[in-house]
Structure formats: C-alpha cells, structure tokens
Amino acid sequence: MPKLFIVSLGCPKNLSDSEVMAGELAAAGWELVPSEEGADAALLNTCAFLGSAVRESEGEIRRLLRLKARGRLSKVLVAGCLVEREKEALLEKFPGIDALVGVNALSRAAEAIAAGRSYILAADTRIDSPRVKARLTAPHSAYLKIADGCGNRCAYCLIPSIRGPFRSKPFESVLEEAARLAASGAVEISLIAQDTTSYGLDLYGKPRLAGLLKELVKIQGVRWWRLMYVYPERVTKELLGVMKTNKSVVRYLDMPLQHISDPVLRRMNRSSTAASIKAKIAELRRAMPDIALRTNFIVGFPGETAADFKRLLAFVKEAGFDNVGVFGYSREPGTAAADLPDQVPGGVKAERADALIRAQSAVVDRINAGLRGSTLELLMDSPRFGRTYRDAPEIDGRVEVEPAPGRKLKAGDFVNARILSATGYLRKAKLS
C-alpha cells in the first residue's frame, strides 16, 4: 500500500479540507502516515490569504520538491488557496508539481495524484458533507465546516475571489456529519466557516445557525459545541438564547472585529460601527456574564491615523477580550484596499502592532488575576495539558495540570482543577 504524508497550512477551515482529501485518498488505497519519512507521496494544502502565507506555502513546495528530486518522494500534490490564487501559473513556477487540486474539487484528490492531472476549478460550487473524511485532529476534538466561501466584501480580503461566494451545507448533511464526528470520539466540535452566523442564508433565505445548534446539541457524546468566526451584527437574540439554555454550547465566541474607529471600518467596507460593536459586546455580557470573547484587529490599514489607532488602543484596554490576534495590514494585489491612498509605512504598522499587543497583555494579566484560585472544568488535550471553555483548540491558551498520585489523565478527559498561577496564556492548575 503506497504511503502519503499530508502537510496542511493555514486555518482550521483548511484543515477541514485536508481531512476531506485525506478521506478520499485513504479510500483509494493510500496509507496516511504522520511523517515524510518513508512516504511515497506528499499532499500540501496551501494557504494564500496573505503575502506571508503565500511565501510559507511556496517555501514548503520547494522543500517537498527537493525531497522528490532526491528520490525520497515520488509525487507531490498541491491543493488549496494558493492553487486558486495562482492557478496554472503555479505549475509554470514549480514544474515538479505532479497535480493541483482547487478548493472546489477536493473529491478529485485521489484521481489527481493517481493520474497526474490537475483539477483547479469545478463547475459545480455547491458544497455538501464529504462522502469520506479522515480525521487529522486529535480524536476528542474536531472541526465541522458548515459553509464555505464568503458574501462579505471586506476591502482587505481575497477570500471571495479565492473560495467563491458564500455556500452553506444542507441542514441535514451537517447533522449527519456531526453525528459521524461524535461517533468517532469527538467530545468537542468547533463550528467553522468564513462567517458561521450567515449559515443557511443562501439555501433557506435567512440565517439558520440558531436552529442548527438546537438540533446539534441533541447529538449524544458531544460535551462542548464551540462557535468560530461569528459576525457581531448576526449574533441574534435567538442565537444567544440557544447558548444560554444549552450547557453544551460553550460560552465562547470568536468574533473578528478588525477595528473600532468608524472611518477605518468604513474604508474596510465592514458593516459594523463603533457603536454597534460596543452595544453587541454589552448585550453578550448582560446575557452571559461569564462569556469569553476572542477577536482579531488589523493595524496600519490605509488611512489609519494616529487618532484612529488611539481609539483602537483605548478600546482594547477597556473591552477586556480574553484572546486577541493582532495583524499588521498586508497589501494584497486584487483587493480594493491595495489601491487605496495613504498606505501606512511598515515601521508605523510594526510600532502600532507592538503597542496593541502590550495593551492586550495587560488585559490578560487582569483576567489571570481573577482566575487564580478558581476551579474550572478542563478538557485535556494530553495527559499534562488541557483547556477551559475560554480557549479554542490550537489558537488560545492552555492549562498545565500538576500530576496527581494515583490519577492517570488522557486526552479527551474532562476534569475539574483549581488554577494555581497564570502567566500570559499559560495557566497552571491542580486537580480538585
């Protein structure tokens, strides 16, 4: 049986795509191996959201092609966002690639690598739950992609041109896929999409995320359902009601806001305003005082003034987000923002990013002070490290648990532990 090694770059949505291709390849007779050592072929699922991601993807292509040149790999298959961004030009740049697979042709991965053919664009861009799927995450925690593409037209973003328009998976298909994930051992499932809160809008004429959650929570075995990539304007009272009344929907929202200054938000072509963002956060905390909020901010967007950044800095200091990602604006060809005047110098972007990170570090110190001495439920990711409901897998913080005599913990266990100390996003705890 030939052996295949998979490299998946970028976000959890990409990892979900890699699992679909892995399932197709396994069904076609490939043995999936965890290392390139002894592998016959490699599948690289690329990211191309930013220039830095393109450089990382191209660097990994070069590395895999060097292995092929030395006879350590027989074939290299490249998939994902870079394929959609570059299309056939990628083969001209890297002629050693054996085949390409676009984001709308994941089911053709096995055919592509066997025949050495490329499937970049698919005529049918509808999505459904995959026929087969091989889990690449830990057995106890899974991602469930409920939609693909994006209908928002943020000025800095290439996603609509790379992944196409927003497309939801049918309601029943999502429930079936979730049941399979639960049966495979997943006790935590994170719902993902470019915009989870728009789920169902294209198929049913209105968003149906709240209704979907009401059905998902009936699936036996899943203790934590987690919502990622939600837009603040679409977090409805109905959705909040489902979160409040179902303990298995963790009180956590990943809500990328990008900025707080109205002039910058308008130039970004965001539908939020400073007032609507602050009102939504207040509404969330009234409904669920213990809710954990993650967000992202872009600094140095074209035209961002010192006054704009001052508003953002003050907002971060006051808002008390549990987790914040900070990104310097990346000027991407093909986006509306690339042609905007008043591009911010790189040095200024770096200074602002550093200042925002320092401000958020002080916020985390305050949060940590409140956590010390408290007892929280943890989901163990390994015998030593776990996470609270406040932390999404792979991107947020973790808790190191002191070994306890006579107790052997394993990944997937839920335990109660008392927080002893906390520094940054690493907390230490003792089993209760």
VENRA-V354453 format. One record per residue. RES is the residue in one small letter. PHI is phi in whole degrees, 0 to 359 (NA if undefined). Layout:
((RES	PHI) (RES	PHI))
This chain:
((m	NA) (p	293) (k	249) (l	233) (f	250) (i	246) (v	244) (s	242) (l	258) (g	89) (c	273) (p	301) (k	296) (n	294) (l	298) (s	298) (d	297) (s	298) (e	295) (v	295) (m	295) (a	299) (g	296) (e	297) (l	291) (a	296) (a	294) (a	273) (g	107) (w	274) (e	267) (l	278) (v	240) (p	278) (s	220) (e	287) (e	295) (g	84) (a	285) (d	271) (a	212) (a	228) (l	245) (l	249) (n	261) (t	265) (c	245) (a	214) (f	295) (l	231) (g	302) (s	296) (a	291) (v	299) (r	297) (e	296) (s	297) (e	294) (g	296) (e	289) (i	300) (r	300) (r	297) (l	293) (l	291) (r	295) (l	297) (k	295) (a	297) (r	272) (g	84) (r	274) (l	228) (s	265) (k	216) (v	231) (l	252) (v	245) (a	226) (g	97) (c	293) (l	295) (v	298) (e	292) (r	286) (e	259) (k	53) (e	298) (a	299) (l	293) (l	289) (e	292) (k	284) (f	231) (p	295) (g	283) (i	295) (d	276) (a	196) (l	239) (v	227) (g	278) (v	291) (n	259) (a	227) (l	300) (s	290) (r	264) (a	301) (a	296) (e	297) (a	296) (i	286) (a	287) (a	261) (g	68) (r	246) (s	255) (y	234) (i	267) (l	240) (a	248) (a	294) (d	262) (t	262) (r	295) (i	237) (d	213) (s	295) (p	292) (r	298) (v	224) (k	207) (a	255) (r	293) (l	248) (t	272) (a	298) (p	303) (h	273) (s	225) (a	225) (y	256) (l	235) (k	277) (i	260) (a	199) (d	222) (g	71) (c	207) (g	259) (n	276) (r	237) (c	297) (a	294) (y	263) (c	249) (l	263) (i	305) (p	301) (s	282) (i	274) (r	255) (g	87) (p	290) (f	295) (r	219) (s	269) (k	285) (p	303) (f	310) (e	296) (s	294) (v	297) (l	297) (e	295) (e	295) (a	298) (a	297) (r	294) (l	297) (a	298) (a	295) (s	278) (g	112) (a	287) (v	258) (e	230) (i	231) (s	259) (l	278) (i	227) (a	185) (q	293) (d	206) (t	296) (t	288) (s	268) (y	308) (g	91) (l	301) (d	285) (l	270) (y	241) (g	83) (k	202) (p	297) (r	231) (l	297) (a	300) (g	296) (l	297) (l	299) (k	302) (e	277) (l	299) (v	294) (k	280) (i	289) (q	288) (g	100) (v	270) (r	270) (w	231) (w	254) (r	233) (l	257) (m	243) (y	59) (v	260) (y	266) (p	302) (e	294) (r	254) (v	277) (t	274) (k	297) (e	297) (l	297) (l	298) (g	297) (v	295) (m	296) (k	292) (t	265) (n	237) (k	297) (s	282) (v	272) (v	294) (r	276) (y	210) (l	223) (d	263) (m	228) (p	300) (l	257) (q	75) (h	191) (i	233) (s	279) (d	301) (p	301) (v	289) (l	300) (r	294) (r	294) (m	287) (n	64) (r	271) (s	274) (s	282) (t	233) (a	302) (a	295) (s	291) (i	296) (k	295) (a	294) (k	294) (i	298) (a	297) (e	297) (l	300) (r	283) (r	292) (a	290) (m	219) (p	303) (d	264) (i	293) (a	257) (l	239) (r	249) (t	209) (n	234) (f	227) (i	253) (v	252) (g	78) (f	297) (p	311) (g	86) (e	295) (t	269) (a	301) (a	292) (d	300) (f	292) (k	300) (r	296) (l	296) (l	299) (a	296) (f	297) (v	298) (k	296) (e	268) (a	287) (g	70) (f	292) (d	288) (n	218) (v	224) (g	259) (v	242) (f	229) (g	285) (y	304) (s	247) (r	279) (e	256) (p	304) (g	98) (t	263) (a	296) (a	290) (a	297) (d	260) (l	289) (p	285) (d	61) (q	296) (v	274) (p	301) (g	301) (g	297) (v	294) (k	300) (a	296) (e	297) (r	292) (a	298) (d	297) (a	295) (l	291) (i	296) (r	296) (a	296) (q	292) (s	299) (a	294) (v	298) (v	298) (d	300) (r	294) (i	298) (n	298) (a	300) (g	285) (l	279) (r	301) (g	90) (s	276) (t	254) (l	230) (e	280) (l	242) (l	257) (m	282) (d	264) (s	200) (p	297) (r	246) (f	240) (g	221) (r	223) (t	272) (y	298) (r	283) (d	231) (a	284) (p	298) (e	76) (i	242) (d	250) (g	280) (r	213) (v	236) (e	269) (v	258) (e	296) (p	301) (a	244) (p	304) (g	83) (r	241) (k	249) (l	267) (k	219) (a	302) (g	100) (d	285) (f	256) (v	223) (n	258) (a	216) (r	263) (i	287) (l	267) (s	207) (a	206) (t	226) (g	60) (y	260) (l	246) (r	248) (k	243) (a	215) (k	236) (l	301) (s	282))
